[in-house]
Amino acid sequence: MTARTPPVLVVGAGPTGLAAALTLARNNVPVRIIEKEPQHRCGQRGVGIQPRTFEVFHFLRVPEIHERATPIPLIQEHNKGSLEPLNTFAAMDYMEPTPAIPYYNIKLMGQPTLEAIIREHLAKLGCTVELGTQLISFSQDERCVRAKVVKYRSDSGGEVEEDIEAAYLIGADGAKGMTRKQLGLTFLGTTLENSHMELGDIRLEVEGLDRDARVHYFAGGKTEVADSPSQHWHIFLQTSQSRISLRPTNELGKDGWQFVIVNPVVDAQDLTQDEAALVDRIKDFVGLGDDVKVKEVMWASAFRPNIRMVNKFGVGRAFVAGGMDTVCVQHSYFSDVFFPHARRCSCTQSSWWTRSELRYSRCGRPNPLHVTIRQLTYRRQFNIAWKIAFVYKELSSAPLLDTYTTERLPVIAEMLGLTTQIHKQMFGESGSEHTPQSIADRNGNPMNIGSNLERGMRRGKNVYMLGVNYRSSPIVVDEFAPTSEASVAHSAYGEIQEGILQAGDRAPDAPGLVSVITHNCAPHLVSSGSYSAVSLPGGVVGSTRMFDIFTSTHHTVIIFAPTLVVPVVQSILKTLQEVVSKELVQRVVVLPGSHPELGGHVESRTSSGAGETADVELLVDQVGHAYRGYVVEEGEIKIVVVRPDGVVGAIVRGVAGLEQYFEGVFGKRGGVVDMEDAVQV
């Protein structure tokens, strides 16, 4: 690629836009990302990050997000004016991570911290956010997108126009952004006029309010206390449906809190423009008088919920990725755990907002209000970004981009139904009644629920989104799916199904894969030669896992076979070598851990001779996690193709199914073999 190659233009530098830019940059696609605000945004906003999003960042090689995110603390419920807890509970059961699901619990991280981490990774790849740059208009033809932007000059206070020619445009500028409007995408739905919420970040002291506690998990109907320090999440009930939540967060300092006020009647638009009035409102909702000391209001916003979505996610060379579907969060707690709908502001730590900087937002950006919706925008950008990268490099044809809407729209439609139900549940429940009732825990066992507030906030496994799938996609291929189920519509937003894996599903992780190298291998093709086996203490030294093999830049073909000395395996490897470039597809053969030729030893990666390389990575499933997770029976040959976005693209028996899948993705050419510098890792 030359320096003259037009970039992909990403509009909006929120979490979705940054993740899209990083996906493109990892694929060595030139990218420009612009942000209309002159400074990086402040405000904790939506803090919940769920398992599928941690997987996205794993494949993008951004481990810091999971490492630095914090667990969800227990919620303490209070009456207004009292520090005595009425009830202490967890909104979600703690799920013990498994070999197939290493990220099984929602954790918390403020949006400024998350964005800063992604920007650091982007900078390492030579991409920086162009602040103070706003998209004014764009046009497109079959060759490119021509965008007109206005750049703010901080030195002179003036503005400079620039015309950008881009290969593609990804709009992460929200439902009210220029991208959706100019593409003419509908945004039909309703606004819930009688639901009002305010949220923001404050420095707060409340005498006697418990801040430091321990991390609490709720598992199996009982509370378990971990050793690491955390805080309680406090909710003060004013009336049956009016409340304030206070979530302590050290990201804002030792006295930092995120507040959310829920009031189904009062429109608080003007309060967010008046610091003194907002402080009085916070103190009134807590009800502890002068014991409540708001030392600083760092950021605030107000909003009303909308139930809306677009009719499609792209036209031609321009696509939308963030804020195109929304149901407002239901409750003060879930407006934090789920993504709150807050308008961007350009405030700083040293200055509060002005009326021009902070606007009342009905459906502004960032739009996704739930953890559920925000995490779907991450997966949506991942879906379109890898496809744009492949088409951009002429590895795939343009029709691949049409599958973006085809795959994502059913998921979003079902998600809106789920979140609408949660909204009604939260606003329909009285939070002040404490009549213990019984519901089922994650294992179906009865458990007592102490209040209506707790009942309204308890969540099931579907919030983890592990069952979100593309089984109905036109480009997935499954030769193992039972024909009796093929004609039955399957939920695109279903729960994960134990012991079932179909094309379009999330690809499971599998640790304990031990690498082996073969001797006597011909160039570019593993032969049926002998294995190099080395006994190692501990049994897992040098092992890898599926998630470390998967990457946002490649497809991964996993061949499960009892041995290499099988004609089908050799035929598949030969076909892969001839049909698709090794720069596009990683080849992995996974043998069972009980393979007789390995003599029960633990294998590690060894050298097979100077200058000798193998195009196929040979792994042994030493503990059996891969064979269980991918539902491979003893002696069975199964080929699984995992896409760059961590989705199972195909489950086939041999060459014919493999060719069918790759023809759908790469076209009849099967990818570009003579590709140089196609991937930057």
C-alpha positions in Angstrom: 0.0 0.0 0.0 1.3 3.4 -0.8 1.0 6.7 1.2 -1.6 7.8 -1.4 -4.0 5.0 -0.5 -7.2 6.6 0.8 -7.9 5.8 4.4 -11.0 4.6 6.1 -12.6 7.5 7.9 -14.1 6.9 11.4 -16.4 9.6 12.7 -16.6 9.8 16.5 -13.9 8.8 19.0 -16.0 7.2 21.6 -15.5 3.6 22.6 -17.1 2.2 19.4 -15.2 4.5 17.0 -11.9 3.8 18.8 -12.4 0.1 18.7 -13.3 0.2 15.0 -10.1 2.3 14.3 -8.0 -0.2 16.3 -9.5 -3.2 14.4 -8.6 -1.5 11.1 -5.2 -0.5 12.2 -4.4 -4.1 13.4 -5.3 -5.1 9.8 -2.8 -2.6 8.5 -5.6 -0.5 6.9 -4.9 3.2 7.0 -7.5 5.0 9.1 -8.3 8.5 10.3 -10.5 9.0 13.3 -12.1 12.4 13.9 -13.9 13.8 17.0 -15.9 17.0 16.9 -15.2 17.8 20.6 -11.9 19.8 21.2 -11.0 17.6 24.2 -11.4 14.0 25.1 -14.7 13.5 26.9 -15.1 13.4 30.6 -17.8 11.6 32.6 -17.9 8.0 33.8 -21.1 7.4 31.7 -21.7 3.7 31.1 -19.2 1.7 33.2 -20.4 -1.9 32.7 -18.3 -4.1 30.5 -19.6 -7.6 29.8 -18.0 -10.9 28.8 -18.3 -10.7 25.1 -16.7 -7.2 25.1 -13.7 -8.5 27.1 -13.4 -11.2 24.4 -13.3 -8.5 21.7 -10.5 -6.7 23.5 -8.7 -10.0 23.9 -8.7 -10.5 20.2 -7.6 -6.9 19.7 -4.7 -7.6 22.2 -5.9 -5.0 24.7 -5.5 -6.9 28.0 -5.5 -3.8 30.3 -9.2 -3.3 30.1 -10.0 -6.6 31.8 -7.0 -6.2 34.2 -8.0 -2.8 35.4 -11.8 -3.1 35.4 -13.3 -3.7 38.9 -16.0 -6.2 40.0 -19.6 -5.0 40.7 -20.0 -4.5 44.4 -23.1 -5.4 46.4 -26.0 -2.9 46.4 -27.1 -1.4 49.6 -30.7 -0.2 49.7 -31.7 2.6 52.1 -34.8 4.7 52.8 -34.3 8.4 52.2 -32.6 10.0 55.2 -31.3 6.8 56.7 -27.9 5.1 56.5 -29.4 1.8 57.9 -29.4 -0.7 55.1 -32.8 -2.1 54.3 -31.4 -4.8 52.1 -28.0 -5.8 50.6 -27.9 -7.8 47.5 -26.2 -8.5 44.2 -27.8 -7.7 40.9 -26.2 -10.7 39.2 -24.9 -14.0 40.3 -21.2 -14.4 40.2 -20.3 -16.9 37.5 -17.2 -19.0 38.0 -15.0 -18.8 34.8 -14.7 -22.0 32.8 -12.2 -23.2 30.3 -14.7 -22.2 27.5 -15.7 -18.9 29.1 -12.7 -17.2 30.8 -14.6 -13.9 31.0 -17.8 -14.7 32.7 -18.7 -11.6 34.8 -19.5 -8.0 34.1 -16.9 -5.6 35.5 -16.8 -1.8 35.7 -14.6 0.8 34.1 -15.3 4.5 33.5 -15.5 5.5 29.8 -12.6 8.0 30.0 -10.2 5.3 31.3 -11.4 2.8 28.7 -11.0 5.3 25.9 -7.5 6.3 27.1 -6.4 2.7 27.0 -7.6 2.2 23.4 -6.0 5.4 22.3 -2.6 4.2 23.7 -2.8 1.1 21.5 -3.9 3.1 18.5 -0.9 5.5 19.0 1.5 2.5 18.9 0.1 1.8 15.4 0.6 5.4 14.3 -3.0 6.6 14.6 -4.2 9.5 16.8 -7.6 11.1 17.3 -8.1 14.3 15.4 -9.9 16.4 18.0 -12.0 19.4 17.1 -12.8 18.0 13.7 -16.5 17.7 12.8 -18.1 16.0 9.8 -20.3 18.5 7.9 -21.4 16.5 4.9 -20.3 13.7 2.6 -21.0 12.1 -0.7 -20.1 8.8 -2.2 -19.8 6.9 -5.5 -18.7 3.4 -6.4 -15.0 4.4 -5.9 -14.8 6.4 -2.6 -16.5 8.6 0.0 -15.8 12.4 -0.1 -16.2 14.0 3.3 -16.2 17.6 4.2 -15.0 18.4 7.7 -14.4 21.5 9.7 -11.3 21.6 11.9 -11.3 23.9 15.0 -8.0 25.9 15.4 -7.3 26.2 19.1 -4.5 28.7 18.5 -6.7 31.2 16.6 -10.2 30.1 17.6 -11.1 29.9 13.9 -12.2 27.0 11.7 -10.6 25.4 8.6 -12.4 23.2 6.1 -10.9 20.1 4.7 -12.0 17.7 2.1 -11.2 14.0 2.8 -11.3 11.3 0.3 -11.9 8.0 2.1 -12.3 4.5 0.9 -15.1 3.8 3.4 -16.7 5.8 6.3 -17.8 4.3 9.6 -20.1 6.6 11.6 -19.7 6.2 15.3 -21.3 9.6 15.9 -24.6 8.5 17.4 -28.2 8.5 16.3 -28.2 12.3 16.0 -24.9 12.4 14.2 -24.4 13.4 10.6 -23.7 9.9 9.3 -27.2 8.5 10.0 -28.9 11.6 8.9 -27.1 11.9 5.6 -27.5 8.2 4.8 -31.3 8.7 5.3 -31.6 5.8 7.7 -34.8 5.7 9.6 -34.8 5.9 13.4 -38.3 4.9 14.2 -39.7 4.3 17.7 -41.0 6.1 20.7 -39.8 8.4 23.5 -40.9 7.5 27.0 -42.1 11.0 28.1 -42.7 10.1 31.7 -39.2 8.8 32.6 -36.4 11.2 33.5 -32.9 10.6 34.7 -29.9 12.7 35.7 -26.4 11.3 36.1 -23.0 12.7 36.7 -19.7 12.6 38.5 -19.1 14.3 41.8 -16.7 14.6 44.7 -18.7 13.8 47.8 -18.5 13.3 51.5 -21.4 11.9 53.5 -20.7 11.3 57.2 -21.3 7.7 58.1 -21.8 6.5 54.5 -20.0 3.2 54.0 -17.6 3.5 51.1 -15.0 0.8 51.7 -16.1 -2.8 51.9 -15.0 -6.1 50.4 -15.8 -7.4 46.9 -19.1 -9.4 47.3 -20.3 -12.1 44.9 -23.7 -13.8 45.0 -23.4 -17.4 44.0 -25.7 -20.4 44.6 -28.1 -18.4 46.7 -25.5 -17.1 49.2 -23.1 -14.2 49.4 -19.4 -14.9 49.1 -16.8 -12.4 50.2 -13.5 -12.1 48.3 -10.3 -10.7 49.7 -9.9 -7.6 47.5 -11.2 -4.2 48.7 -14.2 -2.6 47.0 -17.1 -0.4 47.9 -20.9 -0.7 48.3 -23.2 0.8 45.8 -25.8 2.8 47.7 -29.4 3.4 46.6 -31.6 5.9 48.5 -35.4 5.5 48.0 -37.4 8.7 48.0 -40.7 7.3 46.7 -41.8 4.0 45.1 -40.1 5.0 41.8 -37.9 8.0 42.7 -34.4 7.3 43.9 -30.7 8.2 43.8 -27.8 5.8 43.4 -24.3 6.6 44.5 -21.5 4.5 43.2 -18.0 5.1 44.6 -15.2 5.0 42.1 -11.5 5.6 42.7 -11.1 6.7 39.0 -12.5 10.0 40.1 -10.4 10.1 43.3 -10.8 8.8 46.9 -13.9 10.9 47.3 -15.3 10.3 43.8 -18.8 9.1 43.2 -21.1 8.6 40.2 -24.7 9.6 40.9 -27.8 8.7 39.1 -31.2 10.2 39.9 -34.4 8.5 38.7 -37.6 10.4 38.7 -40.5 9.3 36.4 -42.2 12.6 36.4 -39.9 15.6 36.9 -38.0 16.9 33.8 -34.6 17.9 35.1 -33.3 19.6 32.0 -32.7 22.9 33.7 -31.1 21.3 36.8 -28.1 20.1 34.7 -27.4 23.7 33.7 -27.5 25.0 37.3 -24.8 23.5 39.7 -26.4 24.9 42.9 -29.8 23.5 42.0 -28.3 20.1 41.1 -26.4 19.9 44.4 -29.6 20.7 46.3 -31.4 18.0 44.4 -28.7 15.4 45.2 -28.9 16.4 48.9 -32.7 16.2 48.9 -32.8 12.7 47.4 -30.2 11.4 49.9 -32.1 13.1 52.7 -29.3 13.5 55.2 -29.2 17.3 55.3 -25.8 18.9 56.0 -24.1 15.6 56.4 -24.1 15.4 52.6 -21.2 17.6 51.3 -20.9 17.8 47.5 -17.4 19.3 47.1 -17.4 19.4 43.3 -19.6 18.6 40.4 -17.3 17.3 37.7 -19.8 16.4 35.0 -23.6 15.9 34.6 -26.3 15.3 32.1 -30.0 14.5 31.9 -32.0 12.3 29.5 -35.2 10.5 28.7 -35.4 7.0 27.4 -36.1 6.1 23.8 -37.0 2.8 22.2 -35.6 3.1 18.6 -33.5 1.5 16.0 -32.4 2.1 12.4 -33.7 0.0 9.5 -30.2 -0.9 8.2 -26.6 -0.2 9.1 -25.1 1.0 5.9 -25.5 2.4 2.4 -22.8 1.9 -0.2 -19.4 2.7 1.3 -20.8 4.4 4.5 -21.8 2.5 7.6 -23.1 3.3 11.1 -21.7 1.5 14.1 -22.7 3.2 17.4 -25.8 4.6 18.9 -28.3 3.3 16.3 -30.4 1.4 18.7 -31.5 2.4 22.2 -33.8 1.7 25.0 -33.0 3.8 28.0 -31.8 2.2 31.1 -34.4 1.3 33.6 -33.1 2.1 37.0 -30.5 4.2 38.8 -28.3 1.1 39.3 -28.5 -0.1 35.8 -28.0 3.4 34.3 -24.5 2.8 35.7 -24.0 -0.9 35.0 -25.8 -0.4 31.8 -24.8 2.4 29.5 -26.4 5.8 30.5 -27.5 8.0 27.6 -25.5 11.1 28.2 -24.5 13.9 25.9 -20.8 14.5 25.3 -19.3 17.5 27.1 -16.0 19.2 26.7 -15.6 20.0 30.4 -12.3 19.6 32.2 -11.3 18.9 35.8 -10.7 22.6 36.4 -13.9 24.0 35.0 -17.5 23.2 35.2 -19.9 23.1 32.3 -21.4 25.9 30.3 -24.8 25.8 28.7 -23.2 25.4 25.3 -21.1 22.5 26.4 -23.7 20.4 28.2 -27.0 19.8 26.4 -30.1 18.0 27.5 -30.1 14.8 25.5 -33.1 12.9 24.3 -31.3 10.6 21.9 -27.8 12.1 21.7 -24.5 10.3 21.9 -23.2 8.1 23.2 -26.5 6.5 22.6 -26.4 2.9 24.0 -27.8 3.0 27.5 -27.4 -0.5 28.8 -24.3 -2.5 29.2 -26.2 -4.7 26.8 -26.5 -2.1 24.1 -23.1 -0.6 24.6 -21.5 -4.0 24.3 -23.5 -4.7 21.1 -21.9 -1.6 19.5 -18.5 -3.1 20.2 -19.5 -6.3 18.5 -21.1 -4.4 15.7 -18.0 -2.4 14.9 -16.0 -5.6 15.1 -18.4 -7.2 12.6 -18.0 -4.4 10.0 -14.4 -3.4 10.6 -12.9 -6.8 9.7 -15.1 -7.1 6.6 -14.1 -3.6 5.5 -10.5 -4.5 6.0 -10.8 -7.6 3.8 -12.7 -5.7 1.1 -10.3 -2.8 1.3 -7.3 -5.0 0.6 -9.2 -6.7 -2.3 -9.3 -10.0 -0.5 -13.1 -10.1 -0.5 -15.7 -8.5 -2.7 -18.1 -5.8 -1.8 -21.2 -8.0 -1.2 -19.5 -9.2 2.0 -20.3 -5.8 3.5 -24.0 -6.4 3.0 -23.8 -9.2 5.6 -23.2 -6.6 8.3 -26.8 -5.6 8.4 -28.0 -9.1 7.7 -26.2 -10.5 10.7 -26.6 -7.6 13.2 -30.2 -6.5 12.6 -31.9 -9.6 14.1 -29.7 -9.3 17.2 -30.6 -5.7 17.7 -34.3 -6.3 17.2 -34.4 -9.0 19.9 -32.2 -7.0 22.2 -34.6 -4.1 22.1 -37.4 -6.4 23.1 -35.4 -7.6 26.1 -34.3 -4.2 27.2 -37.9 -2.8 26.8 -39.1 -5.6 29.1 -36.4 -4.7 31.7 -37.4 -1.0 31.5 -41.0 -1.8 32.3 -39.9 -4.2 35.0 -37.8 -1.5 36.7 -40.2 1.4 36.4 -43.2 -0.7 37.2 -41.9 -2.1 40.5 -42.3 -0.4 43.8 -38.8 0.0 45.4 -40.1 0.6 48.9 -41.9 -2.7 49.7 -40.0 -5.4 51.5 -42.0 -8.5 51.2 -39.6 -11.5 50.8 -40.4 -13.6 47.8 -38.7 -16.5 46.2 -37.2 -16.7 42.7 -34.8 -19.2 41.1 -31.1 -18.7 41.1 -28.8 -19.4 38.2 -29.1 -23.2 38.9 -32.9 -23.1 39.2 -32.8 -23.4 43.0 -35.2 -21.2 45.0 -33.8 -18.1 46.7 -35.4 -15.4 48.8 -35.6 -11.9 47.3 -35.9 -9.2 50.0 -37.5 -6.3 48.2 -39.2 -5.2 45.0 -36.2 -3.2 44.1 -34.1 -6.4 44.2 -36.6 -8.3 42.2 -36.6 -5.5 39.6 -32.8 -5.5 39.3 -32.1 -9.2 39.3 -30.8 -10.3 35.9 -30.4 -13.6 34.1 -27.7 -15.1 32.0 -28.8 -13.3 28.8 -27.2 -10.1 29.9 -23.8 -11.7 29.4 -24.7 -12.0 25.7 -22.8 -15.3 25.4 -25.6 -16.8 23.3 -25.8 -13.9 20.8 -25.3 -15.6 17.4 -25.4 -15.3 13.6 -26.8 -18.8 12.9 -29.1 -17.3 10.2 -26.3 -15.5 8.4 -26.0 -16.3 4.7 -22.2 -16.8 4.9 -22.0 -19.3 7.7 -21.8 -23.0 6.8 -22.7 -25.9 9.1 -22.7 -29.5 8.0 -23.2 -30.8 11.5 -26.4 -28.9 12.5 -29.3 -31.3 12.7 -31.7 -31.0 9.8 -34.7 -31.0 12.1 -33.4 -27.8 13.7 -32.3 -26.1 10.4 -35.9 -25.1 9.6 -36.7 -23.8 13.1 -36.0 -20.1 13.7 -33.4 -19.8 16.4 -33.2 -16.8 18.7 -30.3 -14.5 17.7 -30.2 -13.3 21.3 -30.5 -16.6 23.1 -28.7 -18.0 26.0 -25.6 -20.1 25.6 -26.4 -23.8 25.2 -24.2 -26.3 27.0 -23.0 -29.1 24.7 -24.2 -27.4 21.5 -22.1 -25.4 19.0 -23.3 -24.4 15.6 -21.9 -22.1 12.9 -22.7 -18.5 13.8 -22.2 -19.1 17.5 -19.5 -17.6 19.8 -16.2 -19.6 19.5 -15.3 -21.0 22.9 -11.9 -20.7 24.5 -9.8 -23.8 25.3 -6.6 -23.6 27.4 -4.1 -26.3 27.9 -3.2 -26.8 24.2 0.4 -28.0 23.9 2.3 -27.3 20.7 4.2 -29.9 18.8 6.3 -29.7 15.7 6.6 -32.6 13.2 9.8 -33.9 11.5 10.1 -34.8 7.8 7.6 -32.2 6.8 7.5 -31.1 3.2 7.5 -27.3 2.5 4.2 -25.7 3.3 2.5 -29.0 4.2 2.7 -31.1 7.3 3.4 -34.7 6.5 2.7 -37.9 8.4 6.2 -38.0 9.9 7.1 -38.7 13.5 6.4 -36.4 16.4 8.9 -34.7 18.7 7.8 -35.4 22.3 9.4 -33.8 25.3 8.4 -34.6 28.9 8.0 -31.4 31.0 7.2 -31.1 34.7 3.8 -29.6 35.5 2.3 -30.7 32.2 1.4 -27.3 30.8 4.7 -25.5 30.2 4.6 -23.9 26.7 0.9 -24.4 26.4 -1.5 -22.0 24.6 -5.2 -21.4 24.4 -7.7 -20.8 21.6 -8.2 -17.1 22.5 -4.5 -16.5 22.1 -4.6 -18.1 18.7 -7.6 -16.1 17.5 -6.9 -12.6 16.2 -8.7 -9.8 14.5 -6.6 -10.1 11.4 -7.1 -13.8 10.4 -9.5 -16.6 10.1 -8.5 -19.6 12.0 -9.1 -23.1 10.6 -9.1 -25.7 13.4 -8.9 -29.3 12.3 -9.9 -31.8 14.9 -8.6 -35.2 14.0 -7.4 -38.4 15.7 -4.2 -38.3 13.7 -2.5 -36.6 10.8 -2.4 -39.8 8.9 -5.9 -39.4 7.5 -6.5 -38.6 3.9 -9.2 -36.1 4.7 -6.8 -34.0 6.9 -4.1 -34.1 4.2 -6.6 -33.1 1.6 -7.8 -30.1 3.7 -4.3 -28.9 4.3 -3.5 -29.1 0.6 -6.6 -27.3 -0.3 -5.9 -24.5 2.2 -2.4 -24.1 0.8 -3.7 -23.9 -2.8 -6.9 -21.9 -2.3 -6.3 -19.3 0.4 -3.2 -17.4 1.5 -1.6 -18.3 4.8 -1.6 -14.6 5.6 -5.4 -14.8 5.7 -5.9 -18.1 7.4 -4.2 -19.7 10.3 -4.1 -23.5 10.1 -4.3 -25.5 13.4 -4.6 -29.2 13.8 -5.7 -30.3 17.3 -5.1 -33.9 18.3 -6.7 -35.5 21.3 -4.6 -35.7 24.5 -4.8 -39.5 24.5 -3.2 -39.8 21.1 -1.2 -43.1 21.3 1.8 -41.8 19.3 2.5 -39.2 21.9 3.2 -41.8 24.6 1.4 -39.8 27.3 4.1 -37.2 27.3 3.5 -33.4 27.4 4.7 -31.9 24.2 6.3 -28.5 23.8 7.4 -26.4 20.8 10.7 -27.7 19.5 12.8 -26.9 16.4 12.8 -29.4 13.6 15.9 -28.1 11.9 17.5 -24.9 10.6 15.4 -23.1 8.1 12.6 -25.6 8.3 9.1 -24.2 8.9 5.6 -25.6 9.0 2.5 -23.8 7.8 0.3 -25.7 10.2 0.4 -25.5 14.0 0.0 -28.9 15.5 -1.5 -28.9 19.0 -2.4 -31.5 21.5 -5.5 -31.0 23.6 -3.8 -32.3 26.7 -6.7 -31.7 29.1 -9.6 -32.2 26.7 -11.0 -28.6 26.9 -11.0 -28.1 23.1 -12.7 -31.3 22.3 -15.4 -30.7 24.9 -15.9 -27.0 24.0 -16.1 -27.7 20.3 -18.2 -30.8 20.8 -15.9 -33.2 19.0 -16.6 -36.9 19.6 -13.8 -39.5 20.0 -12.4 -40.5 16.6 -14.4 -37.8 14.8 -12.9 -35.4 12.2 -14.4 -31.9 12.4 -13.2 -28.7 10.8 -14.2 -25.4 12.5 -13.5 -22.0 11.0 -13.3 -19.1 13.4 -13.7 -15.6 11.9 -11.6 -12.6 12.9 -14.5 -11.4 15.2 -14.4 -14.7 17.2 -17.5 -16.1 15.6 -17.7 -19.7 14.3 -18.0 -19.2 10.5 -18.2 -22.8 9.6 -18.3 -26.3 11.0 -17.7 -28.8 8.2 -16.6 -32.3 7.5 -14.1 -31.8 4.6 -12.9 -29.9 1.6 -16.3 -29.2 0.0 -17.7 -27.4 3.1 -14.5 -25.5 3.6 -14.5 -24.2 0.0 -18.2 -23.3 0.3 -17.4 -21.1 3.3 -14.4 -19.4 1.9 -16.2 -18.7 -1.4 -18.8 -16.9 0.6 -16.2 -14.7 2.3 -13.4 -14.3 -0.2 -15.3 -15.0 -3.4 -14.4 -17.6 -6.0 -10.8 -16.4 -6.0 -10.5 -17.7 -2.4 -8.4 -14.7 -1.3 -5.2 -13.1 -2.6 -2.2 -15.4 -2.3 0.4 -12.8 -3.5 -0.3 -10.4 -0.6 2.5 -8.4 0.9 2.4 -6.5 4.2 -1.3 -7.3 4.6 -1.4 -7.6 8.3 0.2 -5.6 11.1 0.1 -7.3 14.5 
